[in-house]
Amino acid sequence: MKNKLGDLNNHLFAALERLSDEDMTAEQIEQEAKRASAIVAVADTIISNADTQLKAAKLWAEHGQQIMPMLPQIGRAET
Protein backbone atom coordinates (compact mmCIF):
# COMPACT_ATOMS: atom_id res chain seq x y z
CA MET A 1 0.00 0.00 0.00
CA LYS A 2 1.37 3.39 -0.91
CA ASN A 3 -0.77 5.60 1.33
CA LYS A 4 1.01 7.87 3.79
CA LEU A 5 -0.22 9.93 6.73
CA GLY A 6 -0.03 12.97 4.45
CA ASP A 7 -2.59 11.27 2.19
CA LEU A 8 -4.85 10.87 5.22
CA ASN A 9 -4.61 14.62 5.79
CA ASN A 10 -5.65 15.20 2.19
CA HIS A 11 -8.68 12.92 2.58
CA LEU A 12 -9.74 14.67 5.79
CA PHE A 13 -9.47 18.11 4.22
CA ALA A 14 -11.34 16.93 1.14
CA ALA A 15 -14.16 15.71 3.39
CA LEU A 16 -14.19 19.08 5.13
CA GLU A 17 -14.40 20.86 1.79
CA ARG A 18 -17.31 18.67 0.70
CA LEU A 19 -19.13 19.40 3.94
CA SER A 20 -18.69 23.14 3.46
CA ASP A 21 -20.22 23.12 -0.04
CA GLU A 22 -23.10 25.60 0.28
CA ASP A 23 -24.86 24.26 -2.81
CA MET A 24 -25.68 20.88 -1.29
CA THR A 25 -29.20 19.88 -0.41
CA ALA A 26 -30.09 18.74 3.11
CA GLU A 27 -30.08 15.13 1.86
CA GLN A 28 -26.63 15.55 0.31
CA ILE A 29 -25.32 17.13 3.51
CA GLU A 30 -26.68 14.23 5.56
CA GLN A 31 -25.09 11.70 3.20
CA GLU A 32 -21.78 13.56 3.23
CA ALA A 33 -21.86 13.82 7.03
CA LYS A 34 -22.26 10.03 7.26
CA ARG A 35 -19.40 9.58 4.83
CA ALA A 36 -17.24 12.00 6.83
CA SER A 37 -18.02 10.11 10.04
CA ALA A 38 -16.85 6.88 8.42
CA ILE A 39 -13.68 8.58 7.19
CA VAL A 40 -12.98 9.94 10.67
CA ALA A 41 -13.50 6.50 12.24
CA VAL A 42 -10.96 4.95 9.88
CA ALA A 43 -8.61 7.91 10.35
CA ASP A 44 -8.73 7.47 14.13
CA THR A 45 -7.68 3.84 13.74
CA ILE A 46 -4.85 4.75 11.37
CA ILE A 47 -3.61 7.46 13.73
CA SER A 48 -3.78 5.10 16.71
CA ASN A 49 -1.78 2.50 14.79
CA ALA A 50 0.84 5.08 13.80
CA ASP A 51 1.06 6.20 17.43
CA THR A 52 1.66 2.60 18.54
CA GLN A 53 4.41 2.21 15.95
CA LEU A 54 6.02 5.45 17.11
CA LYS A 55 5.95 4.30 20.73
CA ALA A 56 7.59 1.01 19.74
CA ALA A 57 10.28 2.89 17.80
CA LYS A 58 10.93 5.13 20.82
CA LEU A 59 11.27 2.10 23.11
CA TRP A 60 13.72 0.55 20.66
CA ALA A 61 15.71 3.80 20.41
CA GLU A 62 15.88 4.13 24.19
CA HIS A 63 16.51 0.49 25.11
CA GLY A 64 17.70 -1.31 21.97
CA GLN A 65 17.69 -5.08 21.71
CA GLN A 66 17.16 -5.54 25.45
CA ILE A 67 13.50 -4.49 25.10
CA MET A 68 12.68 -7.37 22.73
CA PRO A 69 11.94 -10.06 25.36
CA MET A 70 9.17 -7.80 26.67
CA LEU A 71 7.83 -6.91 23.22
CA PRO A 72 8.24 -9.99 20.98
CA GLN A 73 5.36 -8.94 18.74
CA ILE A 74 7.35 -6.01 17.29
CA GLY A 75 10.41 -8.06 16.43
CA ARG A 76 11.22 -11.57 15.36
CA ALA A 77 8.74 -14.28 16.17
CA GLU A 78 9.84 -16.50 19.02
CA THR A 79 10.37 -20.15 18.15
The first five atom37 places (N, CA, C, CB, O) and aatype in JSON, in Angstrom:
{
  "aatype": [12, 11, 2, 11, 10, 7, 3, 10, 2, 2, 8, 10, 13, 0, 0, 10, 6, 1, 10, 15, 3, 6, 3, 12, 16, 0, 6, 5, 9, 6, 5, 6, 0, 11, 1, 0, 15, 0, 9, 19, 0, 19, 0, 3, 16, 9, 9, 15, 2, 0, 3, 16, 5, 10, 11, 0, 0, 11, 10, 17, 0, 6, 8, 7, 5, 5, 9, 12, 14, 12, 10, 14, 5, 9, 7, 1, 0, 6, 16],
  "atom_mask": [
    [1, 1, 1, 1, 1],
    [1, 1, 1, 1, 1],
    [1, 1, 1, 1, 1],
    [1, 1, 1, 1, 1],
    [1, 1, 1, 1, 1],
    [1, 1, 1, 0, 1],
    [1, 1, 1, 1, 1],
    [1, 1, 1, 1, 1],
    [1, 1, 1, 1, 1],
    [1, 1, 1, 1, 1],
    [1, 1, 1, 1, 1],
    [1, 1, 1, 1, 1],
    [1, 1, 1, 1, 1],
    [1, 1, 1, 1, 1],
    [1, 1, 1, 1, 1],
    [1, 1, 1, 1, 1],
    [1, 1, 1, 1, 1],
    [1, 1, 1, 1, 1],
    [1, 1, 1, 1, 1],
    [1, 1, 1, 1, 1],
    [1, 1, 1, 1, 1],
    [1, 1, 1, 1, 1],
    [1, 1, 1, 1, 1],
    [1, 1, 1, 1, 1],
    [1, 1, 1, 1, 1],
    [1, 1, 1, 1, 1],
    [1, 1, 1, 1, 1],
    [1, 1, 1, 1, 1],
    [1, 1, 1, 1, 1],
    [1, 1, 1, 1, 1],
    [1, 1, 1, 1, 1],
    [1, 1, 1, 1, 1],
    [1, 1, 1, 1, 1],
    [1, 1, 1, 1, 1],
    [1, 1, 1, 1, 1],
    [1, 1, 1, 1, 1],
    [1, 1, 1, 1, 1],
    [1, 1, 1, 1, 1],
    [1, 1, 1, 1, 1],
    [1, 1, 1, 1, 1],
    [1, 1, 1, 1, 1],
    [1, 1, 1, 1, 1],
    [1, 1, 1, 1, 1],
    [1, 1, 1, 1, 1],
    [1, 1, 1, 1, 1],
    [1, 1, 1, 1, 1],
    [1, 1, 1, 1, 1],
    [1, 1, 1, 1, 1],
    [1, 1, 1, 1, 1],
    [1, 1, 1, 1, 1],
    [1, 1, 1, 1, 1],
    [1, 1, 1, 1, 1],
    [1, 1, 1, 1, 1],
    [1, 1, 1, 1, 1],
    [1, 1, 1, 1, 1],
    [1, 1, 1, 1, 1],
    [1, 1, 1, 1, 1],
    [1, 1, 1, 1, 1],
    [1, 1, 1, 1, 1],
    [1, 1, 1, 1, 1],
    [1, 1, 1, 1, 1],
    [1, 1, 1, 1, 1],
    [1, 1, 1, 1, 1],
    [1, 1, 1, 0, 1],
    [1, 1, 1, 1, 1],
    [1, 1, 1, 1, 1],
    [1, 1, 1, 1, 1],
    [1, 1, 1, 1, 1],
    [1, 1, 1, 1, 1],
    [1, 1, 1, 1, 1],
    [1, 1, 1, 1, 1],
    [1, 1, 1, 1, 1],
    [1, 1, 1, 1, 1],
    [1, 1, 1, 1, 1],
    [1, 1, 1, 0, 1],
    [1, 1, 1, 1, 1],
    [1, 1, 1, 1, 1],
    [1, 1, 1, 1, 1],
    [1, 1, 1, 1, 1]
  ],
  "atom_positions": [
    [[0.85, -1.18, 0.0], [0.0, 0.0, 0.0], [0.89, 1.24, 0.0], [-0.97, 0.0, 1.23], [1.9, 1.28, 0.7]],
    [[0.54, 2.21, -0.75], [1.37, 3.39, -0.91], [0.87, 4.6, -0.13], [1.46, 3.75, -2.36], [1.49, 5.67, -0.2]],
    [[-0.21, 4.46, 0.6], [-0.77, 5.6, 1.33], [0.13, 6.01, 2.48], [-2.17, 5.26, 1.86], [0.75, 5.17, 3.14]],
    [[0.21, 7.29, 2.71], [1.01, 7.87, 3.79], [0.09, 8.7, 4.68], [2.18, 8.75, 3.22], [-1.05, 8.97, 4.31]],
    [[0.59, 9.09, 5.85], [-0.22, 9.93, 6.73], [-0.57, 11.26, 6.07], [0.51, 10.18, 8.05], [-1.62, 11.84, 6.37]],
    [[0.28, 11.75, 5.2], [-0.03, 12.97, 4.45], [-1.26, 12.78, 3.56], [0.0, 0.0, 0.0], [-2.05, 13.71, 3.39]],
    [[-1.41, 11.58, 3.0], [-2.59, 11.27, 2.19], [-3.85, 11.3, 3.05], [-2.45, 9.89, 1.52], [-4.91, 11.74, 2.61]],
    [[-3.72, 10.83, 4.29], [-4.85, 10.87, 5.22], [-5.28, 12.31, 5.45], [-4.49, 10.2, 6.56], [-6.47, 12.62, 5.45]],
    [[-4.31, 13.19, 5.64], [-4.61, 14.62, 5.79], [-5.39, 15.14, 4.59], [-3.31, 15.43, 5.95], [-6.37, 15.87, 4.75]],
    [[-4.96, 14.75, 3.41], [-5.65, 15.2, 2.19], [-7.1, 14.72, 2.16], [-4.91, 14.7, 0.94], [-7.99, 15.47, 1.78]],
    [[-7.32, 13.46, 2.55], [-8.68, 12.92, 2.58], [-9.55, 13.67, 3.6], [-8.65, 11.42, 2.91], [-10.71, 13.97, 3.33]],
    [[-8.97, 13.95, 4.76], [-9.74, 14.67, 5.79], [-10.1, 16.08, 5.33], [-8.94, 14.73, 7.09], [-11.22, 16.53, 5.55]],
    [[-9.16, 16.76, 4.71], [-9.47, 18.11, 4.22], [-10.45, 18.08, 3.06], [-8.19, 18.82, 3.79], [-11.27, 18.99, 2.92]],
    [[-10.38, 17.06, 2.23], [-11.34, 16.93, 1.14], [-12.75, 16.72, 1.7], [-10.96, 15.76, 0.19], [-13.72, 17.27, 1.18]],
    [[-12.86, 15.92, 2.75], [-14.16, 15.71, 3.39], [-14.68, 17.02, 3.97], [-14.07, 14.63, 4.51], [-15.87, 17.33, 3.85]],
    [[-13.8, 17.78, 4.58], [-14.19, 19.08, 5.13], [-14.67, 20.02, 4.03], [-13.01, 19.72, 5.88], [-15.67, 20.72, 4.2]],
    [[-13.98, 20.02, 2.91], [-14.4, 20.86, 1.79], [-15.77, 20.45, 1.26], [-13.36, 20.79, 0.66], [-16.6, 21.3, 0.94]],
    [[-15.99, 19.14, 1.17], [-17.31, 18.67, 0.7], [-18.41, 19.09, 1.66], [-17.31, 17.14, 0.52], [-19.49, 19.49, 1.24]],
    [[-18.13, 19.01, 2.95], [-19.13, 19.4, 3.94], [-19.44, 20.89, 3.9], [-18.66, 19.01, 5.33], [-20.54, 21.31, 4.27]],
    [[-18.48, 21.69, 3.46], [-18.69, 23.14, 3.46], [-19.27, 23.65, 2.14], [-17.39, 23.84, 3.74], [-19.41, 24.86, 1.94]],
    [[-19.61, 22.73, 1.24], [-20.22, 23.12, -0.04], [-21.62, 23.66, 0.23], [-20.26, 21.91, -1.03], [-22.51, 22.92, 0.65]],
    [[-21.82, 24.95, -0.02], [-23.1, 25.6, 0.28], [-24.2, 25.27, -0.72], [-22.91, 27.09, 0.32], [-25.36, 25.62, -0.5]],
    [[-23.86, 24.6, -1.8], [-24.86, 24.26, -2.81], [-25.5, 22.9, -2.59], [-24.23, 24.29, -4.17], [-26.34, 22.49, -3.39]],
    [[-25.13, 22.22, -1.54], [-25.68, 20.88, -1.29], [-27.07, 20.97, -0.67], [-24.74, 20.08, -0.38], [-27.38, 21.89, 0.09]],
    [[-27.87, 19.99, -1.02], [-29.2, 19.88, -0.41], [-29.04, 19.27, 0.99], [-30.17, 19.01, -1.31], [-27.98, 18.76, 1.34]],
    [[-30.12, 19.32, 1.77], [-30.09, 18.74, 3.11], [-29.78, 17.24, 3.03], [-31.44, 18.97, 3.83], [-29.05, 16.72, 3.86]],
    [[-30.34, 16.56, 2.03], [-30.08, 15.13, 1.86], [-28.61, 14.88, 1.53], [-30.97, 14.56, 0.74], [-28.0, 13.95, 2.05]],
    [[-28.04, 15.7, 0.66], [-26.63, 15.55, 0.31], [-25.73, 15.83, 1.52], [-26.26, 16.49, -0.84], [-24.72, 15.15, 1.72]],
    [[-26.1, 16.82, 2.31], [-25.32, 17.13, 3.51], [-25.35, 15.96, 4.48], [-25.86, 18.41, 4.2], [-24.33, 15.58, 5.04]],
    [[-26.55, 15.38, 4.67], [-26.68, 14.23, 5.56], [-25.83, 13.06, 5.07], [-28.15, 13.8, 5.69], [-25.15, 12.4, 5.86]],
    [[-25.88, 12.8, 3.77], [-25.09, 11.7, 3.2], [-23.6, 11.98, 3.36], [-25.45, 11.51, 1.71], [-22.83, 11.08, 3.7]],
    [[-23.19, 13.21, 3.11], [-21.78, 13.56, 3.23], [-21.32, 13.51, 4.69], [-21.52, 14.96, 2.65], [-20.18, 13.14, 4.97]],
    [[-22.2, 13.89, 5.61], [-21.86, 13.82, 7.03], [-21.64, 12.37, 7.47], [-22.97, 14.47, 7.89], [-20.73, 12.09, 8.25]],
    [[-22.46, 11.45, 6.96], [-22.26, 10.03, 7.26], [-20.94, 9.53, 6.69], [-23.43, 9.2, 6.71], [-20.2, 8.78, 7.33]],
    [[-20.66, 9.96, 5.48], [-19.4, 9.58, 4.83], [-18.22, 10.13, 5.62], [-19.35, 10.09, 3.37], [-17.24, 9.42, 5.84]],
    [[-18.31, 11.38, 6.05], [-17.24, 12.0, 6.83], [-17.04, 11.27, 8.16], [-17.55, 13.48, 7.08], [-15.91, 11.09, 8.6]],
    [[-18.13, 10.85, 8.78], [-18.02, 10.11, 10.04], [-17.27, 8.8, 9.83], [-19.42, 9.83, 10.61], [-16.46, 8.4, 10.66]],
    [[-17.56, 8.13, 8.72], [-16.85, 6.88, 8.42], [-15.37, 7.15, 8.17], [-17.49, 6.18, 7.19], [-14.51, 6.39, 8.62]],
    [[-15.07, 8.21, 7.45], [-13.68, 8.58, 7.19], [-12.95, 8.87, 8.49], [-13.61, 9.8, 6.25], [-11.81, 8.43, 8.68]],
    [[-13.59, 9.59, 9.39], [-12.98, 9.94, 10.67], [-12.74, 8.68, 11.51], [-13.88, 10.92, 11.45], [-11.71, 8.56, 12.17]],
    [[-13.67, 7.75, 11.48], [-13.5, 6.5, 12.24], [-12.28, 5.73, 11.75], [-14.77, 5.63, 12.14], [-11.5, 5.22, 12.55]],
    [[-12.13, 5.64, 10.44], [-10.96, 4.95, 9.88], [-9.69, 5.75, 10.19], [-11.13, 4.75, 8.34], [-8.66, 5.17, 10.53]],
    [[-9.77, 7.06, 10.07], [-8.61, 7.91, 10.35], [-8.15, 7.74, 11.79], [-8.94, 9.38, 10.07], [-6.95, 7.69, 12.06]],
    [[-9.09, 7.67, 12.72], [-8.73, 7.47, 14.13], [-7.95, 6.18, 14.32], [-9.99, 7.46, 15.02], [-6.98, 6.14, 15.07]],
    [[-8.37, 5.12, 13.64], [-7.68, 3.84, 13.74], [-6.28, 3.93, 13.14], [-8.49, 2.74, 13.04], [-5.32, 3.39, 13.71]],
    [[-6.16, 4.58, 12.01], [-4.85, 4.75, 11.37], [-3.91, 5.55, 12.27], [-5.01, 5.46, 10.0], [-2.75, 5.19, 12.43]],
    [[-4.42, 6.61, 12.85], [-3.61, 7.46, 13.73], [-3.19, 6.69, 14.98], [-4.37, 8.73, 14.12], [-2.05, 6.8, 15.43]],
    [[-4.1, 5.91, 15.54], [-3.78, 5.1, 16.71], [-2.69, 4.08, 16.39], [-5.04, 4.38, 17.22], [-1.78, 3.86, 17.19]],
    [[-2.79, 3.46, 15.22], [-1.78, 2.5, 14.79], [-0.42, 3.18, 14.61], [-2.22, 1.83, 13.48], [0.6, 2.64, 15.04]],
    [[-0.42, 4.35, 13.99], [0.84, 5.08, 13.8], [1.44, 5.47, 15.15], [0.61, 6.33, 12.94], [2.66, 5.43, 15.32]],
    [[0.6, 5.85, 16.1], [1.06, 6.2, 17.43], [1.71, 4.99, 18.12], [-0.1, 6.73, 18.28], [2.74, 5.13, 18.77]],
    [[1.1, 3.82, 17.97], [1.66, 2.6, 18.54], [3.02, 2.29, 17.92], [0.7, 1.42, 18.34], [3.96, 1.91, 18.63]],
    [[3.13, 2.45, 16.62], [4.41, 2.21, 15.95], [5.47, 3.2, 16.43], [4.23, 2.32, 14.43], [6.63, 2.82, 16.62]],
    [[5.09, 4.44, 16.62], [6.02, 5.45, 17.11], [6.49, 5.12, 18.52], [5.36, 6.84, 17.08], [7.67, 5.25, 18.83]],
    [[5.57, 4.68, 19.37], [5.95, 4.3, 20.73], [6.92, 3.12, 20.72], [4.7, 3.94, 21.56], [7.88, 3.1, 21.49]],
    [[6.68, 2.16, 19.85], [7.59, 1.01, 19.74], [8.96, 1.47, 19.26], [7.01, -0.04, 18.77], [9.98, 0.99, 19.77]],
    [[9.01, 2.37, 18.3], [10.28, 2.89, 17.8], [11.03, 3.64, 18.91], [10.06, 3.81, 16.58], [12.25, 3.53, 19.02]],
    [[10.3, 4.41, 19.71], [10.93, 5.13, 20.82], [11.51, 4.16, 21.85], [9.92, 6.07, 21.5], [12.62, 4.36, 22.33]],
    [[10.76, 3.11, 22.18], [11.27, 2.1, 23.11], [12.54, 1.47, 22.57], [10.21, 1.02, 23.36], [13.51, 1.27, 23.31]],
    [[12.54, 1.15, 21.28], [13.72, 0.55, 20.66], [14.89, 1.53, 20.7], [13.42, 0.14, 19.2], [16.02, 1.14, 21.01]],
    [[14.64, 2.8, 20.41], [15.71, 3.8, 20.41], [16.29, 3.99, 21.81], [15.18, 5.14, 19.87], [17.49, 4.21, 21.97]],
    [[15.43, 3.91, 22.82], [15.88, 4.13, 24.19], [16.55, 2.9, 24.8], [14.72, 4.55, 25.04], [17.48, 3.02, 25.59]],
    [[16.06, 1.7, 24.42], [16.51, 0.49, 25.11], [17.16, -0.55, 24.2], [15.35, -0.13, 25.8], [17.75, -1.52, 24.69]],
    [[17.07, -0.38, 22.9], [17.7, -1.31, 21.97], [17.18, -2.72, 22.09], [0.0, 0.0, 0.0], [16.03, -2.96, 22.45]],
    [[18.05, -3.67, 21.77], [17.69, -5.08, 21.71], [17.16, -5.61, 23.04], [18.89, -5.89, 21.28], [16.38, -6.56, 23.06]],
    [[17.57, -5.02, 24.15], [17.16, -5.54, 25.45], [15.66, -5.44, 25.71], [17.9, -4.82, 26.54], [15.15, -6.1, 26.61]],
    [[14.95, -4.63, 24.92], [13.5, -4.49, 25.1], [12.73, -5.64, 24.44], [13.03, -3.16, 24.53], [11.57, -5.87, 24.77]],
    [[13.37, -6.36, 23.52], [12.68, -7.37, 22.73], [12.03, -8.49, 23.55], [13.64, -7.97, 21.78], [10.93, -8.92, 23.19]],
    [[12.63, -9.0, 24.62], [11.94, -10.06, 25.36], [10.59, -9.6, 25.92], [12.82, -10.54, 26.49], [9.71, -10.43, 26.15]],
    [[10.43, -8.32, 26.14], [9.17, -7.8, 26.67], [8.18, -7.45, 25.57], [9.42, -6.59, 27.53], [6.99, -7.31, 25.83]],
    [[8.67, -7.3, 24.34], [7.83, -6.91, 23.22], [8.1, -7.8, 22.0], [8.06, -5.44, 22.85], [8.49, -7.29, 20.95]],
    [[7.9, -9.1, 22.11], [8.24, -9.99, 20.98], [7.39, -9.72, 19.74], [8.07, -11.44, 21.39], [7.82, -10.06, 18.64]],
    [[6.23, -9.14, 19.89], [5.36, -8.94, 18.74], [5.87, -7.86, 17.79], [3.98, -8.57, 19.2], [5.38, -7.77, 16.66]],
    [[6.84, -7.03, 18.2], [7.35, -6.01, 17.29], [8.64, -6.44, 16.62], [7.58, -4.71, 18.03], [9.16, -5.72, 15.76]],
    [[9.16, -7.58, 17.0], [10.41, -8.06, 16.43], [10.22, -9.42, 15.8], [0.0, 0.0, 0.0], [9.17, -9.74, 15.26]],
    [[11.26, -10.21, 15.89], [11.22, -11.57, 15.36], [10.25, -12.42, 16.16], [12.62, -12.19, 15.36], [10.09, -12.23, 17.36]],
    [[9.62, -13.34, 15.48], [8.74, -14.28, 16.17], [9.58, -15.24, 16.98], [7.84, -15.05, 15.15], [10.63, -15.7, 16.52]],
    [[9.12, -15.55, 18.18], [9.84, -16.5, 19.02], [9.56, -17.9, 18.53], [9.45, -16.35, 20.5], [8.44, -18.21, 18.12]],
    [[10.56, -18.76, 18.58], [10.37, -20.15, 18.15], [10.6, -21.09, 19.3], [11.3, -20.51, 17.01], [10.48, -22.3, 19.14]]
  ]
}
